[in-house]
Amino acid sequence: MADRLKRCTNCKQEKPVAEFHPHPTCRGGRRPQCKLCANSYRRVYRELNRTKIKEEKKRYYERNRTKVDAANKKWLNANPENRKEHLRKSNAKRKHANYAFHIKKKYGLSIGDYNAILESQGGVCAANGCLETAFGGKLSVDHDHATGKVRGLLCHGCNTTLGRMGDSIEKLKGLITYLERSN
């Protein structure tokens, strides 16, 4: 038996009825737009109304917190294979947000400012040119402790050495002299 056909009100093409989302109050029990057109419309709507949708979701969550949390917990328990991936992504987002908050509060730098400094340094430590591998691959923000002015981004080793030397050029020269004598 051949599939019944229905014409999409948007693209005007005739398609099998299965290509239309079901809807109890629409004529024939199916929406007038095909799935492709409906999904395309939703995608554009979401893109244009991102803030509005985010606010609506937040209000819904605040009103239905226990219901949403219970549903999320039920889904995570029913999908153990997806749980690790979900938690990994969630933790990564949280870590990034915490770091952004930290550098904004402590140094007055936005993530955009941090990335601009990082790009100007070629993505490496300003002192020794190494890539950071510790602490999630983020370079430390180096600043003058007296004025609070940001000087650049350093790897953890350079930043802690500079801090332990109290930003003293004489102490750092002393270390260099010591190393030259020892070699």
C-alpha positions in Angstrom: 0.0 0.0 0.0 1.5 3.4 -1.0 2.0 6.1 1.5 -0.6 8.9 1.5 0.8 12.2 0.3 0.5 15.6 1.8 1.5 19.0 0.5 3.8 21.2 2.7 2.4 24.7 3.2 5.9 26.1 3.3 8.0 24.4 0.5 4.8 23.4 -1.5 6.2 19.9 -2.1 4.2 16.7 -1.8 5.7 14.3 0.6 4.6 11.1 2.5 2.5 11.8 5.5 5.3 10.3 7.7 7.4 13.4 6.8 5.0 15.6 8.8 5.0 15.9 12.6 1.9 14.5 14.3 -0.4 17.0 16.0 -3.8 16.1 17.5 -5.7 19.3 16.5 -4.3 19.8 13.0 -6.3 18.5 10.0 -5.4 14.9 9.2 -3.6 14.7 12.6 -0.4 16.1 11.1 1.2 19.6 11.1 0.9 21.6 7.8 4.7 22.0 7.4 7.0 19.1 6.6 9.5 18.1 9.3 12.4 19.7 7.2 10.6 23.1 7.0 9.5 23.0 10.6 13.0 22.1 11.9 14.5 24.8 9.8 12.0 27.4 11.1 12.7 26.3 14.7 16.5 26.5 14.2 16.2 30.1 12.9 13.8 31.1 15.7 16.2 29.7 18.3 19.1 31.6 16.8 17.2 34.9 16.7 15.6 34.5 20.2 18.5 32.9 22.1 18.3 35.3 25.1 14.5 35.1 25.4 14.6 31.3 25.3 17.3 31.2 27.9 15.3 33.4 30.2 12.2 31.3 29.7 14.1 28.1 30.5 15.5 29.8 33.6 12.1 30.9 34.8 10.6 27.4 34.2 13.5 25.8 36.1 13.0 28.2 39.0 9.3 27.3 39.1 9.8 23.5 38.6 13.2 22.9 40.2 12.4 19.6 41.9 10.5 18.2 38.9 13.4 19.1 36.5 16.1 17.8 38.9 14.1 14.5 39.3 13.8 14.1 35.6 17.5 14.8 35.0 18.5 12.4 37.7 16.2 9.7 36.2 17.7 10.2 32.7 21.2 10.1 34.0 20.5 6.8 35.9 18.8 5.3 32.8 21.7 6.3 30.6 24.9 5.3 32.4 26.9 5.3 29.1 26.0 8.9 28.6 26.5 10.0 32.2 30.3 10.2 32.0 30.2 12.3 28.8 27.5 14.5 30.3 29.4 15.1 33.5 32.7 15.7 31.6 31.0 18.5 29.5 29.2 19.9 32.5 32.5 20.1 34.5 34.4 21.6 31.6 31.7 24.4 31.3 31.8 25.0 35.0 35.6 25.1 35.0 35.7 27.6 32.2 33.1 29.8 33.9 34.9 29.7 37.2 38.2 30.7 35.5 36.5 33.5 33.7 35.0 34.8 37.0 38.4 34.4 38.8 40.5 36.4 36.3 37.8 39.1 36.0 37.6 39.5 39.8 41.3 39.3 40.6 42.8 41.0 37.6 39.9 42.8 35.9 40.5 40.7 32.7 37.7 39.4 30.6 38.2 36.1 28.7 38.4 38.2 25.6 41.3 40.3 27.1 43.0 37.1 28.3 42.7 35.6 24.8 44.0 38.8 23.2 47.1 38.7 25.4 47.6 35.0 24.7 47.3 35.6 21.0 49.8 38.5 21.1 52.3 36.1 22.9 51.8 33.5 20.2 49.9 31.2 22.6 53.1 30.6 24.7 54.7 31.7 28.0 56.0 35.3 27.7 59.2 34.4 29.6 60.4 31.1 28.1 58.1 30.4 25.1 56.8 27.0 26.4 53.2 25.8 26.1 51.4 25.3 29.4 50.5 21.7 30.1 49.5 22.0 33.8 46.3 23.4 35.2 44.1 22.6 32.1 46.6 24.2 29.7 45.9 27.7 30.9 48.8 30.2 31.3 48.9 32.1 34.6 48.2 35.8 34.6 51.4 37.6 35.8 50.8 41.0 37.4 52.8 43.5 39.4 52.0 42.9 43.0 52.5 46.6 43.9 50.3 48.1 41.2 48.1 45.2 40.2 48.9 45.9 36.5 48.9 42.8 34.3 52.2 42.2 32.6 51.5 39.1 30.6 50.8 35.4 30.7 53.4 32.9 32.1 53.6 29.1 32.5 53.1 27.9 36.1 56.9 27.4 36.6 57.8 30.9 35.5 55.0 32.5 37.4 55.7 30.7 40.7 59.5 31.3 40.4 58.9 35.0 39.8 56.5 35.1 42.8 58.9 33.3 45.1 61.6 35.8 44.1 59.3 38.6 45.1 59.6 40.1 41.5 63.2 41.0 42.5 65.6 41.5 39.5 68.6 41.2 41.9 67.4 37.8 43.2 66.8 36.5 39.6 70.2 37.7 38.5 71.7 35.9 41.5 70.0 32.7 40.4 71.4 33.2 36.9 74.9 33.8 38.2 74.5 30.7 40.4 73.5 28.5 37.4 76.3 29.9 35.2 78.9 29.2 38.0 77.5 25.6 38.4 77.7 24.7 34.7 
